[in-house]
Amino acid sequence: MPDLYYVPGSAPCRAVLLTARALNINLNLKLVDLHHGEHLKPEYLKLNPQHTVPTLVDDGFSIWESRAIITYLVNKYAKGNPLYPEEPKARALVDQRLYFDIGTLYQKFSDYFYPQVFGGAPADKEKFTGVENALKLLDTFLEGQKYCAGNNLTVADLSLIASVSSLEASDVNFLKYPNIKRWYETVKSTAPGYEEANGKGLQAFKELVKNMMKK
């Protein structure tokens, strides 16, 4: 059974949990205490020199970055599963959405929101606009199709919904975009074990934000 080093509130960690649930893969969950620097201890740095979460260890093989983990899980344990299609064009589109998530949408959200939560910085209007522009792109991607990479649920949806749901903790109203709103409700109702894999962690993230913003 693979070990997953994780933090429940983390969107990337929730993406891995969603994927594991969709593939019916059992993970040995290992909570990492970031507050007390557990991710900086030598034993963790041996697994992941970047000292980030999530980190997956599978039979001595260590891999981090959630989008690498979720595609690895399909390739290793469920090859041929439509969650990560093998047809080159279909897979390329899923990959593009995954890269859009990490390089644009989640990055823009992190740049805007996390300085407010963890550094007490004021909201930056320019960075807020960056988040809005990323959401407009996602809304465009979703035009005329059920999911973000076509009409089948894929790992791109699981990664993106972990990111997009995190916006619930912020002042960004992503539900004003009609295609995103429709997609959001669709994935929540069709992703296996959504509440357990993402909902609970999202609530933990909201509580963290609430407590940090009080300081």
N, C-alpha and C positions, 0 to 999 in steps of 0.2 A: 504494500500500500504506500503510495507516495506521501511524503511529508509536505505540508504547506505551511510555511512561516508567513503569518499574516496579522493584520489589524482589522477588526470587524468593520470599522467605519470607512476604511479606505475604498474608494471607487475601483481602483485596479484589483484589489483583493476580491471585491464583490463580483467583478467580471469573471474571475477564476472560479469562484464558488458557483456562479450561475452555469458556467460551462460544465463543471464537474457534475452538477445536478442533471443537466440536460443529457449528459452522456452516461449517467448512472455509475459514475466513478466515485468510490469512497476515498476520501483524503484523511490523513492523520493531521488534524489541525493543531498547529503550534503557535500560540499567541506570543507576539513579540512586544515587549514593553518598551516602546520608544521613549516614553517619559523618563525612564530610568536608564536610558542608553544601552539597552540590551543589544540593539542592532550594531553597536560599536565595539562589542566585545570580540576578542580574538577568534573565538570559536564561530561566531557568526560571520566575521570578515573572511574566514576561510571558505565559507559557502558562497558568499557574495561580497566581493571587495567594494562594491558600490554601496553597501549597507542600506539597501532599500527593501521595501516589501511591495508585493509578495515575492517570495522565493520558493521554488519547488525543488525538492530533492527526491529523485526517483532512482532507486537502486544505485546510489552513489553518484548519480548525474545531477548536477545542480544547474538550474536555469532560473533567471529572473527576467523582469519586464513582463507584465501581465499578458500582453498580446502575443509574445513569444510562447508563453506558458500555455495559453488556450489553444493555439494552433498545434503545439506539441502534443497536448492531450488527445486531440482528435487524431493526429497522425500516428500516435503510439497505440491508442486504445480503441479507436473507432474509425479506422481508415475506410474511406468511402462514405462516411456519414455526411448527409447534406448540410450539416452545420458548417462544414468547411469543404465545399464542393471540389472535386478533382478536375473537372473540365477547366482548361486553362483560362478561358475568358471569364467564366463565373468566379473562379478563384481569384483572378486578378482584381475583379470588382470588389470582392470581399476584402482583399488586402488593401485596396485603395481606401475603403471606408475605415479600416483599422488604422491606417496611417493618418487619415484625416482626423480621427479621434485623438490620437496621441500628439500629433504635430500641430493641430489647429484648434479643435473644439475644447478638449480638456486642457490644453496648454493655455489658451486664452482665458478660460475660466480660472485656472490656477493663478495666472498672472494678475487677474483682477481681484479675486476674492481672498486668496490666502494671505496676502500682506495685511488685509483688514483683520482677519481672524487671529493670525499668529504674531503680527507685528504692530497692531493697533493703528495702522495707516488709514488715512481717509480714503473714501472711494474715489477712484480715478476715472473721470468721465471718458477719457480716450480709451482706456482699457475696457470699460463697460461697452463702448461701441464695438470693440474687437470681439467681445462675446456675442453681441447682437449680430454682427456680420457672419460669424461662424454658424449661428443658429439659422440665419437666412439661407446659408448654403445647405445645411442639413434639410431644411424644409423643401428646398429645390430638389435635392436628391430623392426625396420621398414622393414627389409628385407622380401620381399615376401608378404607384406600386405599393404593395402591402407592407413590405419590410425595406430596410435601407439598401439592400443589394439585390432586390428582386422581389419575388412573391413567396419566398421561403425564408423561414427563420434561420439566421446564420450567427456565427460567433461575432460578427460585426455588430449585430443588434444587441447581443449580450454585453459587449464592451461599451457600446454607445449608451445603452440605457443605464448602465452603472454610472457613467459620467453625467448624463443629462439629469437623472434623478437627483444627483447631488445639488443641482441648481435649486432644488426646493428649499435648501437651507439659506439661500441668498435672496437678493432683491431682484433677481433676473426672472422675468415672467416668460418662460419658454412656451407656456400653453397658449399664448396668443397667436402662435403659428399653427394654422389649421392642420397641416400635414403632420407636424410633430405631435400635436395633441392626439390625433387619430392613431398614429404609430405607437405613441407612448401607452395608450390604453390597450392596444392590441398586444404589444409585447408583455405587458403586465399580466394579461389574461392567458397568454399562450406559452410563455417561457416556463418550463417545468420548475416547480418549487420556487417561484419568484419571491414570495414573501419570506421564506426561510433564508434563501440565498442572498437576496438584495434588500428586502424590506426591513429586516431587523438591523442590518448594518447601516442602512440609511438613517434609521432612527437614532442609532448610536452617533452617527456623524452630526445629525441635527443637535443632539444634546451637547456634543463637544463644542460646536459652534456657539451655541447659546451660552455655555459656561465661559468660553474664551472671550466672547464679546462683552461680558459683564465686567471683566477686569479693567 
